[in-house]
Amino acid sequence: MNDREKRDFQAGLEAEVDAFMRGETTRRTFITRFGQMTGMLAVSGPLLGMMTDWALAQQTLELADGTSPLGQAQAAALKASKEGPADGSAFRAAEAAKAHSGVTLNMTYEAGLQALDPRNFSGPMWEQLTGMKSNVVELSNPDQYSKAVAEHIAGSGAYDVLDISPAWTPSLADGGVIAPLDDYIAKYMNPADLEDYHPLYKALPTYKGKIWGFFDDGDMFALYYRKDIFEDPKMMEAYQAKFNTKLGPPKTWEEYAQIAQFITDQMAPKVYGAGHFRKAGSPGNQFDFLQQYRANGGKLFGDDMKAGLVSDAGVKTLTNMLAANKASIPGNNELDAVSLWAAFLTGKVAMIYSWPPSGRMAANYSQSATAINFIPQSQIAGKVGYAVVPGNPEHATGYNKALSADSPNPEAAYLFMQWVCSPPVSLARCMLPYALRDPYRISHFKSELYGALFPSAKEYLANLNNSANVGLLDPIMPGAQDYFLSIDRMCTAVWAGADPKASLETAAAEWNETTDRLGVDSQKGFYTEFLKLPGATADNTVEKLGMAVTL
């Protein structure tokens, strides 16, 4: 874009985000329109010709400067795939895949930045190693589910590798849309690679005793705060005098609202204590309510599968969220994820909690990629601290790579999945500044190369690991999106002045309708399976199960 186009783009950024977010309830698909505006995605009409050169060029393997941490990680991934060690999963997959040279794998990816990884890095590298080509099918987040099901019903064999939300695994497995991987794993994978997954993520593709994919995106919420404000002597003295306690990252949600209000009272309108993406459909409401509600002792369902929302924990959660809203930047209830990032990066708020890209953006690492230039340059680089969200942070969505049960090339597809999710290759992918894949392996959190990406990267990684130790999972069961939307409507009503308890009662009634529609006994079976997973409740986090990872 030229300077004028950039100015026009920036001026229209918020409107574009708002319009897109009204149509999609996912933190990533807002990128689609931005991708079209900045040349990241294919378009139709008059702009199509302008994109032709880019579309051809994107099939070329893009490697970073070999002296940079990312370049070194990419070189290590290539070496592990070509030279071994011979028992490494990357090497074994690449060697076995040569028998399938000439095959084209059709793989679904969420449209936008996510798809730049297989287009520009992992897909071309795989072709260079094996002779197998890849066709990236970009879909909206809802279509990643619906089109996989539709193609299965049609028996088309259209897809080989599916990117799916962990919440979809039970229904796609029971519906025959995806295939178990256990036999392939036994034949090709180094078992140590499964143990390299953080315990919160290791079991996410597991259902009814079988493995239905490889987890591939650690979407853990964490707290990002302004160290320069929290460590300012005058602020510390004033906070100590007012509350008789030290100013520091909050440990409880009550303390969170208290600190946010204190900073707002001291520094507004220059800086406000906090900001949240509360806009209807954004989907911050559902994630924030779920993490706070369960940390407050709330139960999603009773033994009879009736919604447990109407409870002291529910009222407490909404009360705390309202207090946080009051202490936040003006317009807080209309912010979406991108608007919140912009407010934080430009120094307008002192605390946010969100996905891992927040830390990379705050350090100005993500903005090194031209594909992500719609995010403003960070004005707070070097001033950001990391902490665990009070109570138990939400693991908000994430992705599994799954094998389509109708793939005409199942072994070839599996081998790609094993390779791309192997420790050395997945590390390089998580380090890409643009692709939005986040660390999830123990080796990622311990990586010296990742730790060198920006000055505070080691602390950033340690906090993501510590957050996963006490993290909570999104419910993994059919109807999850309907339950989520009920929470979003409930929160939106409360922000507009509705009574919290009455709103909880309305949401609970909607939950019960969803459960009845899908079948109480069936839903109880799915929920029972979900409760077996580490992180399903605040009582069985990885830490409480004695499996916490210490770096």
C-alpha positions as CSV (number, residue, x, y, z in Angstrom):
1,M,0.0,0.0,0.0
2,N,1.1,3.6,-0.6
3,D,0.9,6.2,2.1
4,R,-2.6,7.4,1.2
5,E,-3.9,3.8,1.2
6,K,-2.3,3.2,4.5
7,R,-3.9,6.3,6.0
8,D,-7.3,5.3,4.5
9,F,-6.8,1.8,5.8
10,Q,-6.0,2.9,9.3
11,A,-9.0,5.3,9.3
12,G,-11.3,2.5,8.4
13,L,-9.8,-0.1,10.6
14,E,-12.2,0.0,13.5
15,A,-15.2,0.1,11.2
16,E,-13.9,-2.9,9.3
17,V,-13.3,-4.8,12.5
18,D,-16.7,-4.0,13.9
19,A,-18.5,-5.1,10.7
20,F,-16.5,-8.3,10.4
21,M,-16.9,-9.2,14.1
22,R,-20.6,-8.9,13.9
23,G,-20.6,-11.7,11.3
24,E,-18.0,-14.1,12.9
25,T,-17.5,-15.2,16.5
26,T,-13.8,-16.1,16.4
27,R,-10.7,-14.3,17.3
28,R,-9.0,-15.0,14.0
29,T,-11.5,-14.6,11.2
30,F,-11.5,-10.8,11.6
31,I,-8.2,-11.1,9.6
32,T,-10.0,-12.1,6.4
33,R,-11.2,-8.7,5.4
34,F,-7.9,-7.2,6.4
35,G,-6.1,-9.8,4.4
36,Q,-8.0,-8.7,1.3
37,M,-7.3,-5.1,2.0
38,T,-3.6,-5.6,2.4
39,G,-3.1,-8.2,-0.3
40,M,-2.9,-11.3,2.0
41,L,-5.9,-13.1,0.5
42,A,-7.2,-13.8,-2.9
43,V,-10.0,-11.5,-4.1
44,S,-12.3,-11.3,-7.1
45,G,-13.2,-8.5,-9.4
46,P,-10.9,-5.6,-10.4
47,L,-8.4,-6.3,-7.6
48,L,-7.8,-9.9,-8.8
49,G,-5.2,-9.0,-11.4
50,M,-3.3,-6.9,-8.8
51,M,-2.9,-10.1,-6.7
52,T,-1.7,-12.4,-9.4
53,D,2.0,-11.9,-8.9
54,W,1.6,-12.3,-5.1
55,A,-0.5,-15.5,-5.5
56,L,2.3,-17.1,-7.6
57,A,5.1,-15.9,-5.3
58,Q,3.4,-17.2,-2.2
59,Q,4.2,-20.8,-3.2
60,T,7.9,-20.2,-2.7
61,L,9.6,-21.2,0.5
62,E,10.2,-18.1,2.6
63,L,13.1,-18.3,5.1
64,A,14.2,-15.7,7.6
65,D,17.7,-14.4,7.8
66,G,19.8,-17.4,8.8
67,T,21.4,-15.5,11.7
68,S,18.1,-14.5,13.3
69,P,16.4,-16.8,15.9
70,L,13.6,-17.6,13.5
71,G,16.1,-18.3,10.7
72,Q,18.0,-20.6,12.9
73,A,14.8,-22.4,14.0
74,Q,13.8,-22.9,10.3
75,A,17.3,-24.2,9.5
76,A,17.1,-26.6,12.4
77,A,13.7,-27.8,11.2
78,L,15.0,-28.5,7.7
79,K,18.1,-30.3,9.1
80,A,16.0,-32.5,11.4
81,S,13.8,-33.4,8.4
82,K,16.7,-34.2,6.1
83,E,19.4,-35.5,8.4
84,G,17.7,-36.7,11.5
85,P,18.2,-37.9,14.2
86,A,16.9,-41.0,12.5
87,D,14.3,-41.7,15.2
88,G,12.9,-38.2,15.1
89,S,9.3,-37.8,14.0
90,A,10.2,-35.1,11.5
91,F,12.8,-37.3,9.8
92,R,10.7,-40.4,9.8
93,A,7.7,-38.6,8.4
94,A,9.8,-36.9,5.6
95,E,11.5,-40.2,4.6
96,A,8.3,-42.2,4.5
97,A,6.5,-39.5,2.6
98,K,8.9,-39.7,-0.3
99,A,6.9,-42.8,-1.4
100,H,4.0,-40.4,-2.0
101,S,5.8,-37.9,-4.1
102,G,3.5,-36.2,-6.6
103,V,0.5,-36.4,-4.3
104,T,-1.4,-33.2,-3.6
105,L,-2.8,-32.8,-0.1
106,N,-5.9,-30.6,0.3
107,M,-5.8,-29.0,3.8
108,T,-8.2,-26.7,5.4
109,Y,-7.0,-23.6,7.3
110,E,-8.8,-20.6,8.7
111,A,-8.7,-17.8,6.2
112,G,-6.2,-15.1,6.7
113,L,-2.9,-15.0,8.6
114,Q,-3.2,-18.7,9.7
115,A,-3.0,-19.8,6.1
116,L,0.2,-18.0,5.4
117,D,2.1,-20.7,7.3
118,P,1.3,-23.5,4.9
119,R,1.5,-21.2,1.9
120,N,4.8,-19.6,2.6
121,F,6.7,-21.9,5.0
122,S,5.5,-25.4,5.9
123,G,3.8,-26.3,2.6
124,P,6.8,-25.3,0.4
125,M,9.3,-26.9,2.8
126,W,7.3,-30.2,2.8
127,E,7.2,-30.1,-1.0
128,Q,11.0,-29.5,-1.1
129,L,11.5,-32.5,1.2
130,T,9.1,-35.0,-0.2
131,G,7.8,-33.9,-3.6
132,M,4.3,-33.7,-2.2
133,K,2.3,-30.6,-3.0
134,S,-0.2,-28.9,-0.8
135,N,-3.4,-27.1,-1.7
136,V,-4.5,-24.7,1.1
137,V,-8.3,-24.4,1.4
138,E,-9.1,-21.2,3.3
139,L,-12.4,-21.3,5.2
140,S,-14.1,-19.2,7.8
141,N,-14.0,-20.7,11.3
142,P,-17.7,-21.9,11.1
143,D,-17.1,-23.4,7.6
144,Q,-14.1,-25.4,8.9
145,Y,-16.7,-27.5,10.7
146,S,-19.7,-27.3,8.3
147,K,-17.8,-27.9,5.1
148,A,-15.9,-30.8,6.6
149,V,-19.2,-32.4,7.5
150,A,-20.9,-31.6,4.2
151,E,-18.0,-33.1,2.2
152,H,-18.1,-36.2,4.3
153,I,-21.8,-36.6,3.7
154,A,-21.2,-36.2,0.0
155,G,-18.4,-38.7,0.1
156,S,-16.3,-36.3,-2.0
157,G,-12.9,-37.0,-0.5
158,A,-12.3,-33.2,-1.0
159,Y,-10.0,-32.9,2.1
160,D,-7.1,-34.7,3.5
161,V,-6.0,-32.7,6.5
162,L,-8.5,-30.7,8.6
163,D,-7.8,-27.8,11.0
164,I,-10.5,-28.2,13.7
165,S,-11.4,-26.7,17.0
166,P,-10.9,-29.2,19.9
167,A,-14.6,-28.6,20.8
168,W,-15.6,-30.4,17.5
169,T,-13.6,-33.6,18.1
170,P,-16.4,-35.7,19.7
171,S,-19.0,-34.9,17.1
172,L,-16.7,-35.3,14.1
173,A,-15.3,-38.5,15.5
174,D,-18.7,-40.0,16.2
175,G,-19.9,-38.8,12.8
176,G,-17.1,-40.6,11.0
177,V,-15.7,-37.3,9.6
178,I,-12.2,-37.8,11.1
179,A,-10.1,-40.9,11.5
180,P,-8.1,-42.1,14.6
181,L,-4.4,-41.9,14.3
182,D,-3.3,-44.6,16.8
183,D,-2.1,-47.1,14.2
184,Y,-0.1,-44.5,12.3
185,I,1.4,-43.2,15.5
186,A,2.5,-46.7,16.5
187,K,4.1,-47.1,13.1
188,Y,5.8,-43.8,12.5
189,M,6.1,-41.5,15.5
190,N,8.7,-41.3,18.2
191,P,6.6,-41.7,21.4
192,A,8.7,-39.1,23.1
193,D,7.1,-36.5,20.9
194,L,3.7,-37.1,22.5
195,E,5.3,-36.6,25.9
196,D,6.6,-33.2,24.8
197,Y,3.1,-31.8,24.7
198,H,2.2,-29.7,27.7
199,P,-0.2,-31.9,29.8
200,L,-3.1,-29.4,29.2
201,Y,-2.8,-29.9,25.5
202,K,-1.7,-33.5,25.2
203,A,-5.2,-35.0,25.8
204,L,-7.2,-32.5,23.8
205,P,-7.4,-34.7,20.7
206,T,-8.2,-37.8,22.8
207,Y,-11.7,-39.1,22.8
208,K,-13.0,-42.5,23.9
209,G,-9.5,-43.8,24.3
210,K,-8.3,-42.9,20.8
211,I,-6.2,-40.1,19.4
212,W,-8.1,-38.1,16.8
213,G,-5.5,-35.5,15.8
214,F,-2.5,-33.5,16.9
215,F,-2.9,-30.4,19.0
216,D,-1.4,-27.4,17.2
217,D,-2.1,-24.0,18.8
218,G,-1.8,-23.0,22.5
219,D,-4.4,-20.3,22.8
220,M,-3.9,-19.6,26.5
221,F,-5.1,-16.4,28.0
222,A,-2.5,-14.5,30.0
223,L,-2.3,-11.1,31.8
224,Y,-0.2,-8.4,30.2
225,Y,0.5,-5.3,32.3
226,R,2.5,-2.1,32.2
227,K,5.6,-2.7,34.4
228,D,6.5,1.0,34.3
229,I,3.2,1.9,35.9
230,F,3.1,-0.9,38.4
231,E,6.7,-0.3,39.5
232,D,6.5,3.5,39.5
233,P,7.5,4.6,43.1
234,K,4.7,7.3,43.3
235,M,2.1,4.8,42.2
236,M,3.4,2.1,44.6
237,E,3.4,4.6,47.5
238,A,-0.1,5.8,46.8
239,Y,-1.5,2.3,46.4
240,Q,0.2,1.2,49.7
241,A,-1.3,4.2,51.5
242,K,-4.8,3.6,50.2
243,F,-5.1,-0.2,50.5
244,N,-2.3,-1.1,52.9
245,T,-0.9,-3.6,50.5
246,K,1.7,-3.7,47.7
247,L,0.8,-2.8,44.1
248,G,1.5,-5.8,41.9
249,P,-0.2,-8.1,39.4
250,P,-3.6,-9.0,40.7
251,K,-4.2,-12.5,42.3
252,T,-8.0,-12.3,42.5
253,W,-10.7,-10.7,40.3
254,E,-11.7,-8.4,43.1
255,E,-8.1,-7.2,43.3
256,Y,-8.0,-6.9,39.5
257,A,-10.9,-4.4,39.5
258,Q,-9.5,-2.6,42.5
259,I,-6.1,-2.1,40.8
260,A,-7.7,-1.1,37.5
261,Q,-9.9,1.5,39.2
262,F,-6.9,2.9,41.2
263,I,-4.9,3.4,38.0
264,T,-7.8,5.0,36.2
265,D,-8.4,7.3,39.1
266,Q,-4.7,8.2,39.2
267,M,-3.9,8.5,35.5
268,A,-7.0,8.9,33.3
269,P,-7.5,10.2,30.7
270,K,-3.9,9.5,29.7
271,V,-4.0,5.9,30.8
272,Y,-6.9,3.7,32.1
273,G,-6.5,0.8,34.4
274,A,-7.8,-1.9,32.0
275,G,-9.6,-2.8,28.8
276,H,-11.6,-5.8,27.7
277,F,-13.1,-7.0,24.5
278,R,-16.7,-7.0,25.6
279,K,-18.3,-6.3,22.2
280,A,-21.2,-8.6,21.4
281,G,-19.9,-11.5,19.3
282,S,-16.2,-10.7,19.8
283,P,-16.0,-13.4,21.6
284,G,-14.4,-12.0,24.8
285,N,-17.6,-12.3,26.9
286,Q,-17.8,-16.0,26.7
287,F,-14.1,-16.6,27.4
288,D,-14.0,-14.2,30.3
289,F,-17.2,-15.4,31.9
290,L,-16.2,-19.1,31.6
291,Q,-12.7,-18.5,33.2
292,Q,-14.0,-16.4,36.1
293,Y,-17.1,-18.5,36.7
294,R,-15.3,-21.7,37.1
295,A,-12.5,-20.1,39.1
296,N,-15.2,-18.9,41.4
297,G,-16.4,-22.5,41.9
298,G,-19.2,-22.5,39.3
299,K,-20.3,-25.7,37.7
300,L,-21.4,-25.8,34.0
301,F,-24.0,-28.5,34.5
302,G,-25.5,-30.5,37.3
303,D,-25.7,-34.3,37.4
304,D,-29.1,-34.0,35.5
305,M,-27.4,-31.8,32.8
306,K,-29.4,-28.8,33.9
307,A,-27.4,-25.6,33.5
308,G,-25.6,-24.6,36.7
309,L,-25.3,-20.9,35.8
310,V,-27.9,-19.6,38.3
311,S,-25.7,-19.6,41.4
312,D,-23.7,-17.5,43.8
313,A,-20.7,-18.1,41.5
314,G,-22.6,-16.7,38.5
315,V,-23.7,-13.6,40.3
316,K,-20.2,-13.0,41.7
317,T,-18.7,-13.4,38.3
318,L,-21.0,-10.9,36.6
319,T,-20.5,-8.5,39.6
320,N,-16.7,-8.6,39.2
321,M,-16.9,-8.2,35.5
322,L,-19.1,-5.1,35.9
323,A,-16.6,-3.6,38.4
324,A,-13.8,-4.2,35.9
325,N,-15.9,-2.5,33.2
326,K,-16.4,0.5,35.4
327,A,-12.6,0.8,35.8
328,S,-11.8,0.5,32.1
329,I,-11.2,2.7,29.2
330,P,-14.3,4.5,27.8
331,G,-16.0,2.4,25.1
332,N,-14.8,-0.8,26.8
333,N,-18.1,-2.6,26.1
334,E,-17.7,-2.0,22.4
335,L,-14.1,-3.1,22.1
336,D,-13.2,-6.2,20.1
337,A,-9.9,-8.1,20.1
338,V,-8.1,-5.8,17.6
339,S,-9.4,-2.6,19.2
340,L,-8.2,-3.8,22.6
341,W,-4.8,-4.7,21.1
342,A,-4.6,-1.2,19.6
343,A,-5.5,0.5,22.9
344,F,-2.8,-1.5,24.8
345,L,-0.1,-1.1,22.2
346,T,-0.6,2.7,22.0
347,G,-0.4,3.0,25.8
348,K,-4.0,3.7,26.6
349,V,-4.6,0.9,29.1
350,A,-2.4,-0.6,31.8
351,M,-3.7,-4.2,31.8
352,I,-5.3,-6.6,29.4
353,Y,-5.7,-10.4,29.2
354,S,-5.9,-12.0,25.9
355,W,-4.2,-14.5,23.5
356,P,-0.4,-15.1,23.2
357,P,0.0,-12.8,20.2
358,S,-0.5,-9.9,22.7
359,G,3.0,-10.4,24.1
360,R,4.6,-10.7,20.6
361,M,2.8,-7.5,19.5
362,A,3.7,-5.6,22.6
363,A,7.3,-6.3,21.9
364,N,6.9,-5.2,18.2
365,Y,7.9,-8.7,17.0
366,S,4.7,-9.5,15.1
367,Q,4.8,-6.1,13.4
368,S,8.1,-7.1,11.7
369,A,6.0,-9.0,9.2
370,T,4.4,-6.9,6.4
371,A,1.3,-9.2,6.5
372,I,0.4,-7.9,10.0
373,N,1.0,-4.2,9.4
374,F,-2.6,-3.4,10.3
375,I,-1.5,-3.6,13.9
376,P,0.0,-0.4,15.2
377,Q,3.6,-0.2,16.3
378,S,4.0,-0.8,20.0
379,Q,4.7,2.2,22.1
380,I,5.2,0.1,25.2
381,A,7.9,-2.3,24.0
382,G,10.2,-3.2,26.9
383,K,7.6,-2.0,29.5
384,V,5.3,-5.0,29.6
385,G,5.2,-7.7,32.3
386,Y,3.5,-11.0,32.2
387,A,1.4,-12.7,34.9
388,V,-1.1,-15.5,35.2
389,V,-4.7,-14.3,34.9
390,P,-6.4,-14.3,38.4
391,G,-7.7,-17.7,39.4
392,N,-7.6,-19.9,36.3
393,P,-7.1,-18.6,32.8
394,E,-9.1,-19.8,29.8
395,H,-7.6,-21.8,27.0
396,A,-9.7,-20.1,24.4
397,T,-10.2,-22.4,21.4
398,G,-7.0,-23.6,19.8
399,Y,-6.6,-26.0,16.9
400,N,-6.1,-29.7,16.3
401,K,-4.9,-31.1,13.0
402,A,-7.1,-34.0,12.1
403,L,-7.1,-36.6,9.4
404,S,-10.1,-36.6,7.1
405,A,-11.7,-40.1,7.2
406,D,-12.5,-39.7,3.5
407,S,-9.0,-38.7,2.4
408,P,-7.9,-40.5,-0.7
409,N,-4.3,-40.2,0.6
410,P,-4.6,-41.0,4.3
411,E,-1.1,-42.2,5.0
412,A,0.4,-39.2,3.1
413,A,-1.9,-36.9,5.0
414,Y,-0.9,-38.4,8.3
415,L,2.8,-38.1,7.5
416,F,2.4,-34.4,6.8
417,M,0.5,-34.0,10.1
418,Q,3.3,-35.8,12.1
419,W,6.0,-33.7,10.4
420,V,4.4,-30.3,10.7
421,C,3.5,-30.9,14.4
422,S,6.9,-32.4,15.3
423,P,9.0,-30.5,17.8
424,P,11.5,-28.8,15.4
425,V,9.0,-27.9,12.7
426,S,6.2,-26.8,15.1
427,L,8.7,-24.6,16.9
428,A,9.6,-22.7,13.7
429,R,6.0,-22.4,12.8
430,C,5.1,-20.9,16.3
431,M,8.0,-18.4,15.8
432,L,6.6,-17.0,12.5
433,P,5.6,-13.4,13.2
434,Y,2.4,-13.5,11.2
435,A,0.8,-17.0,11.5
436,L,-0.9,-16.8,14.9
437,R,0.2,-20.3,16.0
438,D,1.1,-20.2,19.7
439,P,3.5,-22.3,21.8
440,Y,2.2,-25.6,23.1
441,R,5.1,-28.0,23.5
442,I,7.3,-28.2,26.5
443,S,10.2,-27.8,24.1
444,H,8.6,-24.6,22.8
445,F,8.5,-23.1,26.3
446,K,12.1,-24.1,26.9
447,S,13.5,-23.1,23.5
448,E,16.5,-20.8,23.6
449,L,15.8,-19.7,20.0
450,Y,12.2,-18.7,20.9
451,G,13.5,-17.1,24.0
452,A,15.8,-14.9,21.9
453,L,13.0,-13.5,19.7
454,F,12.6,-10.3,21.8
455,P,14.2,-9.2,25.1
456,S,11.5,-10.5,27.4
457,A,10.6,-13.6,25.4
458,K,11.9,-16.1,28.1
459,E,9.6,-14.5,30.7
460,Y,6.8,-14.5,28.2
461,L,7.2,-18.2,27.5
462,A,7.5,-19.1,31.2
463,N,4.2,-17.3,31.9
464,L,2.4,-19.1,29.1
465,N,3.7,-22.4,30.6
466,N,2.6,-21.4,34.1
467,S,-0.8,-20.3,32.8
468,A,-1.3,-23.7,31.1
469,N,-0.5,-25.4,34.4
470,V,-3.6,-23.8,36.0
471,G,-5.6,-23.2,32.7
472,L,-9.2,-24.2,32.0
473,L,-10.4,-25.7,28.7
474,D,-13.4,-24.6,26.7
475,P,-16.2,-27.1,26.9
476,I,-15.6,-29.8,24.4
477,M,-19.0,-31.2,23.3
478,P,-21.7,-30.7,20.7
479,G,-23.6,-27.4,21.0
480,A,-20.6,-25.6,22.5
481,Q,-21.1,-22.7,20.2
482,D,-24.8,-22.4,21.2
483,Y,-23.9,-22.4,24.9
484,F,-21.2,-19.8,24.2
485,L,-23.6,-17.5,22.3
486,S,-26.0,-17.7,25.2
487,I,-23.3,-16.4,27.5
488,D,-22.4,-13.6,25.1
489,R,-26.1,-12.5,25.0
490,M,-26.3,-12.7,28.8
491,C,-23.2,-10.5,29.3
492,T,-24.3,-8.0,26.6
493,A,-27.6,-7.6,28.4
494,V,-25.9,-7.1,31.7
495,W,-23.6,-4.5,30.3
496,A,-26.7,-2.7,29.1
497,G,-28.2,-2.6,32.6
498,A,-30.1,-5.9,32.9
499,D,-30.2,-7.6,36.3
500,P,-27.4,-10.2,36.6
501,K,-29.5,-12.9,38.2
502,A,-32.4,-12.5,35.8
503,S,-29.9,-12.6,32.9
504,L,-28.3,-15.8,34.4
505,E,-31.8,-17.3,34.5
506,T,-32.4,-16.5,30.8
507,A,-29.0,-17.9,29.8
508,A,-29.6,-21.1,31.8
509,A,-33.0,-21.6,30.1
510,E,-31.3,-21.3,26.7
511,W,-28.7,-23.8,27.8
512,N,-31.4,-26.2,28.8
513,E,-33.1,-25.8,25.5
514,T,-29.9,-26.5,23.7
515,T,-29.3,-29.6,25.8
516,D,-32.8,-30.9,25.3
517,R,-32.5,-30.3,21.5
518,L,-29.3,-32.3,21.3
519,G,-30.5,-35.0,23.7
520,V,-29.9,-35.0,27.5
521,D,-28.4,-38.5,27.6
522,S,-26.2,-37.8,24.6
523,Q,-24.9,-34.5,26.0
524,K,-24.3,-36.1,29.4
525,G,-22.1,-38.7,27.7
526,F,-20.1,-36.0,26.0
527,Y,-19.8,-33.9,29.1
528,T,-18.6,-36.9,31.1
529,E,-15.9,-37.4,28.6
530,F,-14.9,-33.7,28.8
531,L,-14.7,-33.8,32.6
532,K,-11.9,-36.5,32.2
533,L,-9.6,-34.0,30.6
534,P,-7.0,-32.0,32.7
535,G,-8.3,-28.5,32.9
536,A,-12.0,-29.3,32.5
537,T,-12.6,-27.7,36.0
538,A,-10.8,-25.6,38.5
539,D,-10.5,-28.8,40.7
540,N,-8.6,-30.8,38.1
541,T,-6.1,-28.4,36.6
542,V,-2.7,-29.8,35.4
543,E,-1.2,-28.4,38.6
544,K,-3.8,-30.0,40.9
545,L,-3.3,-33.3,39.2
546,G,0.4,-33.1,40.0
547,M,1.5,-32.8,36.4
548,A,2.6,-29.1,36.4
549,V,5.5,-28.4,34.1
550,T,8.5,-26.5,35.7
551,L,10.9,-24.9,33.3
